[in-house]
Amino acid sequence: MKTKFKELHNIGKLMILIGGLLAVPVVMVPFYPDDTVYLGAFLVPSFVSIALGLIVGILFRHKNDEIQFQYNSQDGSLTVLFAWFYGFLLGAFPFVLSGQLTFLQGLYESVSGWTTTGLSVMDVTQTSPTFLFYRSFMQFCGGLGFIMMMIMIIQGKDSMSLYNAEGHPDRLMPNIKKTAQVIFQIYSLFLVIGTLIYIVLGMPFFDSLLHTMSALSTGGFSTRADSIGAFDSPAIEAFTIVLMIIGTTNFAVLMLLTKRKFDRIFKVSELRFLGILLLIFVPIISISLFQGMYLSLGDSIRHSLFNIVSALSTTGYSTMGYENWPAGSIGIMIVMMIIGGGLGSTAGGLKLTRVYLMIRILGFNIYKRLSSQRKVSLSYYGTAQGKRSIDTDLISDTIGFIALYLMILTTGGLLITWTSGASLTESMFEFASSLGTVGLSIGLTGPTTDGGTLIVQMIGMILGRLEIFIVLIGIYSGAASVRYKLREATQ
């Protein structure tokens, strides 16, 4: 029971944190006086959440000091799951209270924002600046994660369990609080630099800030209906590619970058794998667009590079629509979204490291069958921390995750064909974008999308952002707690 008091104490902290984040968009109101009418839509749910969090925190503060049992991964996963679902629900209220969206649409926009997906049911041409800021701010915070932000401010004995439970694999500093602060500092530094460079390239300040937030979080919410393509600027597109790659890069690798340890960066296997994928698929899609859409060779390469990086990084920015793309190119984009970005970054998807390991495992398996040797060593792969052995546990975890991911992907794609009536290719594209937290759309997602499709996509976004097993462990832990309570009540 004492462990449960600790959960409630942490939940109180999270309610205060999320309530505070909800109030941040009101800073835009002085700059856009017409948005004063939306103050209540943000402040009312914010104050209610903070008040409830204070009550929960105070009630269980002293009981928290008496805890003697270990805070295990199941308890951590349940707390993480509550934080995210509470954030999804609370994040929907500004959209609903302001009359912008229905509850389901507001929940969809909130889930898409916090999970850094970027699929949207809003018409950005009719959306106020405060809500445009809110959408990008959700993605910026969602990229870091609620637990990491809480640890950055308050550190407890259970911080490491919560940090791991939210899916952060790297500990950059000896102290976990310091790790969270360093990641936030790196994130903030790139935010300032990115915004300034966008301004120099000709993008307005407001657009620069929001596009940088969304690019670094690999989110993809844009202030323009045509996304980055609306600016029609090769320079802006090129810099956006840089930001998307930064966003999809492991936080530990970014720390090496800030320390100028380039020799160690070049040894990281997933970065080399990313380079190989770009070298293979950018020319293929370039030729496809050149032949199938009659674009110039230069424009074909430009659009191919940008959109492949957007899909691989799971950002979701685009330079053009995909409705008229050749079927083969659409297929490659689906594969890129499934592969996803760097492990330990803000990106979604299977992750580059897992796919790289799967290819290595498959290659060694084939070699073992062809070789006269009965035993084959799988050797090592490069990470930001150095070489890591490809052992049995890693192989099992990799294969298990990929198998489950592909099962969910197939199921979700089939469900969308049923709810939307779209073709299987279109449905797989849309659900791959949801599960990979990418945000690219082939045209199925918008203000008129039916509720069934939105629900399927939201499930995909949540599973994709929380890496599936965290959700499963959290649900199992919650169910176990309910069963325990029921047994206590009946005894």
C-alpha positions in Angstrom: 0.0 0.0 0.0 2.8 2.4 0.8 4.1 2.1 -2.8 0.6 3.3 -4.0 0.9 6.4 -1.8 4.2 7.2 -3.6 2.4 6.8 -6.9 -0.3 9.3 -5.8 2.3 11.8 -4.5 4.0 11.7 -7.9 0.7 12.0 -9.7 0.0 15.2 -7.7 3.3 16.6 -9.0 2.4 15.7 -12.5 -1.0 17.3 -12.3 0.6 20.6 -11.2 3.2 20.4 -14.0 0.7 19.7 -16.8 -1.7 22.3 -15.4 1.2 24.8 -15.5 2.1 23.9 -19.1 -1.5 24.5 -20.1 -1.3 28.1 -19.0 1.8 28.9 -21.0 0.0 29.8 -24.3 -1.7 32.8 -22.7 1.7 34.6 -23.1 0.7 35.1 -26.7 -2.4 37.1 -25.8 -0.6 40.5 -25.2 0.8 40.2 -28.7 -2.5 39.2 -30.3 -5.3 41.1 -28.3 -8.1 39.5 -30.4 -7.2 36.2 -28.7 -8.2 37.6 -25.2 -11.5 35.7 -25.6 -9.6 32.4 -25.3 -8.0 33.2 -21.9 -10.6 31.2 -20.0 -10.2 28.2 -22.3 -6.6 27.8 -21.0 -6.7 29.3 -17.5 -9.8 27.4 -16.2 -8.5 23.9 -16.8 -5.0 25.0 -15.8 -6.1 26.3 -12.4 -8.3 23.3 -11.8 -5.5 20.9 -12.5 -3.0 22.8 -10.4 -5.5 22.9 -7.5 -6.2 19.2 -7.7 -2.5 18.5 -7.9 -1.8 20.5 -4.8 -4.5 18.7 -2.9 -3.3 15.2 -3.9 0.3 16.2 -3.3 -0.4 17.6 0.2 -2.6 14.6 1.2 0.1 12.1 0.4 3.3 14.1 1.1 4.0 12.7 4.6 2.9 9.2 3.7 5.5 9.4 0.9 8.3 9.7 3.5 7.3 6.4 5.1 7.8 4.3 1.9 10.1 1.3 2.4 9.4 -0.8 -0.6 11.2 -0.6 -3.9 9.5 1.5 -6.6 9.4 -1.0 -9.5 9.0 -0.7 -13.2 5.3 -1.6 -13.1 4.6 1.2 -10.6 6.6 3.6 -12.8 4.8 2.6 -16.0 1.4 3.1 -14.3 2.5 6.6 -13.2 3.8 7.4 -16.7 0.6 6.1 -18.3 -1.5 8.3 -16.0 0.6 11.3 -16.8 0.2 11.0 -20.5 -3.5 10.1 -20.5 -4.1 13.0 -18.1 -2.2 15.3 -20.4 -4.2 14.1 -23.4 -7.5 14.7 -21.6 -6.5 18.1 -20.1 -5.0 19.2 -23.4 -8.3 18.8 -25.2 -10.2 21.3 -23.0 -8.8 24.5 -24.6 -10.0 23.3 -28.0 -13.4 22.3 -26.7 -14.0 25.3 -24.3 -13.1 27.8 -27.0 -15.6 26.2 -29.4 -12.8 25.3 -31.9 -13.4 21.6 -32.0 -15.8 18.9 -30.8 -14.5 16.8 -27.8 -13.4 13.9 -30.0 -11.6 16.3 -32.4 -10.1 18.2 -29.4 -8.8 15.0 -27.9 -7.4 13.9 -31.3 -5.5 17.3 -31.6 -4.2 17.0 -28.0 -3.0 13.4 -28.5 -1.4 14.3 -31.8 0.3 17.3 -30.2 1.6 15.7 -27.0 2.8 12.5 -28.9 4.6 14.8 -31.4 2.6 13.2 -34.3 1.4 16.3 -36.2 -1.7 14.9 -37.9 -4.4 17.5 -37.5 -8.2 18.1 -37.9 -7.8 21.9 -37.7 -7.9 24.3 -40.6 -4.7 26.3 -39.8 -5.8 29.1 -42.1 -8.7 29.8 -39.7 -6.8 29.1 -36.4 -5.8 31.9 -34.1 -2.1 32.5 -33.3 -2.6 31.5 -29.6 -3.9 28.0 -30.7 -1.2 27.7 -33.3 1.4 28.4 -30.6 -0.4 25.9 -28.3 -0.2 23.1 -30.8 3.6 23.5 -31.4 4.2 24.0 -27.7 2.5 20.7 -26.9 4.9 19.0 -29.4 7.9 20.7 -27.9 7.0 19.5 -24.4 5.8 16.1 -25.6 9.2 15.6 -27.2 10.9 15.9 -23.9 8.2 13.9 -22.0 6.2 14.8 -18.9 8.3 12.7 -16.6 11.6 14.2 -17.8 10.3 17.7 -17.2 9.2 16.8 -13.7 12.6 15.2 -12.9 14.3 18.4 -14.2 12.6 20.4 -11.5 12.1 17.8 -8.7 14.2 14.8 -8.0 13.1 11.9 -5.8 14.4 8.5 -5.0 12.2 7.0 -7.7 13.3 9.4 -10.5 15.4 6.8 -12.3 12.5 4.3 -12.4 10.2 6.9 -13.8 12.8 8.1 -16.3 13.3 4.6 -17.6 9.6 3.9 -17.6 8.9 6.8 -19.9 11.3 5.2 -22.5 14.5 7.2 -22.1 17.3 4.7 -22.5 20.3 7.1 -21.9 21.7 8.5 -18.7 24.0 11.3 -19.9 25.2 12.4 -16.4 25.8 10.5 -13.1 22.8 12.4 -11.6 19.4 11.7 -13.3 18.2 15.3 -12.5 21.3 16.6 -14.2 20.7 14.4 -17.2 17.2 15.8 -17.6 18.6 19.4 -17.3 21.3 18.8 -19.8 18.8 17.4 -22.3 16.6 20.4 -21.8 19.6 22.8 -22.2 20.6 21.1 -25.5 17.0 21.2 -26.7 16.6 24.9 -25.7 19.9 25.9 -27.4 18.8 24.4 -30.7 15.5 26.1 -30.3 17.1 29.6 -30.1 19.6 28.9 -32.9 16.9 27.4 -35.1 14.5 30.3 -34.6 17.2 32.9 -35.4 18.4 31.1 -38.6 14.8 30.8 -39.9 14.4 34.5 -39.4 17.6 35.2 -41.3 16.3 33.0 -44.1 13.2 35.1 -44.4 10.6 33.4 -42.3 8.6 35.6 -39.9 9.5 35.3 -36.2 6.2 33.7 -35.2 6.5 31.0 -37.9 10.2 30.6 -37.1 9.6 29.9 -33.4 6.8 27.4 -34.1 8.4 25.5 -36.9 11.6 25.2 -34.9 9.7 23.8 -31.9 7.9 21.3 -34.1 11.0 20.3 -36.1 13.1 19.6 -33.0 10.4 17.6 -31.5 9.9 15.8 -34.8 6.2 16.9 -34.5 5.3 18.5 -37.8 2.5 21.0 -36.8 2.8 23.9 -39.2 1.4 27.4 -39.3 0.7 26.9 -43.0 -1.8 24.7 -44.8 1.0 23.6 -47.2 3.5 23.1 -44.5 7.1 24.0 -45.3 6.2 23.9 -49.0 4.2 27.2 -48.5 7.5 29.1 -48.2 8.8 27.8 -51.5 12.4 28.3 -50.4 15.1 25.8 -51.0 17.2 27.5 -48.2 14.3 27.1 -45.6 13.8 23.5 -46.8 17.5 22.7 -46.4 17.7 24.1 -42.9 14.5 22.3 -41.9 16.2 19.1 -43.0 19.0 19.9 -40.6 16.6 20.5 -37.7 14.7 17.3 -38.5 17.9 15.3 -38.4 18.8 17.0 -35.1 15.4 16.1 -33.7 15.7 12.5 -34.7 19.2 12.1 -33.3 19.7 10.4 -29.9 20.1 12.9 -27.1 23.4 11.2 -26.1 24.8 11.8 -29.6 23.7 15.4 -29.5 25.7 15.8 -26.3 28.7 14.4 -28.1 28.1 17.0 -30.8 28.1 19.9 -28.3 31.4 18.5 -27.0 32.8 18.3 -30.5 33.6 14.6 -30.2 33.0 13.9 -33.9 35.2 10.8 -34.0 32.8 9.1 -31.6 29.7 10.4 -33.5 30.8 8.8 -36.8 31.1 5.4 -35.0 27.4 5.4 -34.0 25.8 2.6 -36.0 22.3 4.1 -36.4 23.7 7.4 -37.8 25.6 5.4 -40.4 22.5 3.4 -41.2 20.6 6.6 -41.6 23.1 7.8 -44.2 22.9 4.5 -46.1 19.1 4.7 -46.2 19.3 8.2 -47.7 21.9 7.2 -50.2 19.7 4.3 -51.4 16.2 5.8 -51.4 16.6 9.5 -52.3 17.8 8.6 -55.8 15.1 6.1 -56.2 12.3 8.5 -55.3 13.9 11.3 -57.3 13.8 9.2 -60.5 10.2 8.2 -59.7 9.1 11.8 -59.3 11.1 12.8 -62.4 9.4 10.2 -64.5 6.0 10.0 -62.9 5.3 13.7 -62.1 7.4 15.3 -64.8 9.3 17.5 -62.3 12.7 18.8 -63.2 15.6 16.7 -62.0 16.6 19.4 -59.4 13.1 19.6 -58.0 12.7 15.8 -57.9 15.9 15.5 -55.8 14.9 18.4 -53.6 11.4 17.0 -52.8 12.7 13.5 -52.5 15.4 14.4 -50.0 13.1 16.6 -47.9 10.2 14.2 -47.7 12.3 11.1 -47.0 14.1 12.9 -44.1 10.7 14.0 -42.9 9.3 10.4 -43.0 12.5 8.8 -41.4 12.7 11.4 -38.7 9.0 11.1 -38.2 8.6 14.8 -38.3 5.8 15.1 -40.8 6.6 18.3 -42.6 6.1 18.2 -46.3 6.9 20.3 -49.4 4.1 18.9 -51.6 1.0 16.7 -51.4 1.2 13.0 -51.9 -2.1 12.4 -53.7 -0.4 12.3 -57.1 2.8 10.5 -56.1 3.7 7.3 -58.0 2.6 4.1 -56.1 6.2 2.9 -55.7 7.2 6.2 -54.0 4.2 6.0 -51.6 5.3 2.5 -50.7 8.9 3.7 -50.0 7.5 6.5 -47.8 5.5 3.9 -45.8 8.6 1.9 -45.2 10.5 5.0 -44.1 7.8 5.9 -41.6 7.8 2.3 -40.3 11.6 2.5 -39.8 11.5 5.8 -38.0 14.2 7.8 -36.2 16.9 7.4 -33.6 16.5 5.4 -30.4 16.4 7.8 -27.4 15.3 10.8 -29.5 11.9 12.5 -29.9 11.2 10.4 -33.1 8.8 7.5 -33.4 8.7 4.3 -35.6 10.6 1.0 -35.1 13.7 3.1 -34.6 16.9 3.0 -36.7 18.8 0.9 -34.2 16.2 -1.8 -34.1 16.0 -2.1 -37.9 19.8 -2.0 -38.2 20.1 -4.8 -35.6 17.4 -6.8 -37.3 19.3 -6.6 -40.6 22.5 -7.7 -38.8 20.7 -10.6 -37.1 19.1 -11.7 -40.3 22.5 -11.5 -42.1 24.3 -13.5 -39.4 21.4 -16.1 -39.5 21.8 -16.6 -43.2 25.6 -16.8 -42.9 25.3 -19.4 -40.1 23.1 -21.6 -42.4 25.5 -21.3 -45.3 28.7 -21.6 -43.2 30.2 -24.9 -42.0 30.8 -23.3 -38.6 28.1 -24.2 -36.1 28.5 -21.0 -34.1 28.6 -17.4 -35.4 29.5 -14.4 -33.2 27.2 -11.5 -33.7 29.9 -9.1 -32.5 29.1 -5.4 -31.6 27.4 -2.3 -32.8 28.2 1.4 -32.1 26.3 3.6 -29.7 27.0 7.1 -28.2 28.5 5.4 -25.1 30.7 3.1 -27.2 30.5 -0.5 -28.4 27.7 -2.7 -27.2 27.5 -6.5 -27.7 24.7 -8.0 -29.7 23.7 -10.6 -27.1 20.8 -13.0 -26.8 18.7 -10.6 -24.7 19.1 -7.8 -27.2 18.2 -10.1 -30.1 15.1 -11.3 -28.2 14.0 -7.8 -27.3 14.5 -6.5 -30.9 12.7 -9.4 -32.6 9.8 -9.2 -30.1 9.3 -5.5 -30.4 9.4 -5.5 -34.2 7.0 -8.5 -34.5 4.5 -6.7 -32.1 4.9 -3.4 -34.0 4.2 -5.0 -37.4 1.1 -6.8 -36.0 -0.3 -3.5 -34.7 0.6 -1.8 -37.9 -1.3 -4.4 -40.0 -4.3 -4.4 -37.7 -4.5 -0.6 -37.6 -4.3 -0.3 -41.4 -7.1 -2.8 -41.9 -9.3 -1.1 -39.3 -8.9 2.2 -41.1 -10.0 0.6 -44.4 -13.1 -0.4 -42.5 -13.8 2.9 -40.8 -12.9 5.2 -43.7 -13.6 3.1 -46.8 -10.2 4.1 -48.2 -7.9 1.8 -50.1 -5.4 -0.4 -48.2 -2.5 1.6 -49.5 -4.0 4.9 -48.3 -5.0 3.3 -44.9 -1.6 1.8 -44.3 0.0 5.1 -45.1 -2.2 6.9 -42.6 -1.8 4.4 -39.9 1.9 4.1 -40.4 2.0 7.8 -40.0 0.0 7.6 -36.7 1.9 4.6 -35.2 5.2 6.2 -36.2 4.1 9.6 -34.8 5.0 11.0 -38.2 2.1 13.3 -39.1 2.3 13.0 -42.9 -1.2 12.4 -44.5 -2.2 11.1 -47.9 -5.4 13.1 -47.5 -7.5 11.0 -45.1 -7.1 13.1 -42.1 -8.8 16.5 -41.8 -11.8 18.4 -40.3 -14.3 16.0 -41.8 -12.6 12.7 -40.9 -15.0 10.2 -39.2 -14.8 9.4 -35.5 -13.8 5.8 -36.0 -10.8 6.6 -38.0 -9.7 9.3 -35.5 -10.0 6.7 -32.6 -7.9 4.2 -34.5 -5.3 6.8 -35.2 -5.2 8.0 -31.6 -4.5 4.5 -30.4 -1.7 4.2 -32.9 -0.2 7.6 -31.8 -0.2 6.6 -28.1 1.3 3.2 -28.7 3.9 4.7 -31.0 5.0 7.5 -28.6 5.1 5.3 -25.5 6.9 2.4 -27.2 4.0 -0.1 -26.8 5.4 -2.1 -23.9 5.1 0.9 -21.5 1.4 1.0 -22.3 1.0 -2.8 -21.9 2.9 -2.8 -18.6 1.0 0.2 -17.3 -2.4 -1.4 -18.2 -1.3 -4.6 -16.5 -0.2 -2.8 -13.4 -3.4 -0.9 -13.2 -5.5 -4.0 -13.7 -3.4 -5.7 -11.0 -4.1 -2.8 -8.6 -7.9 -3.0 -9.2 -7.8 -6.8 -8.6 -6.0 -6.3 -5.4 -8.5 -3.6 -4.2 -11.4 -5.9 -5.1 -9.8 -8.8 -3.1 -9.3 -6.5 -0.1 -12.9 -5.3 -0.3 -14.3 -8.8 -0.4 -12.2 -10.1 2.5 
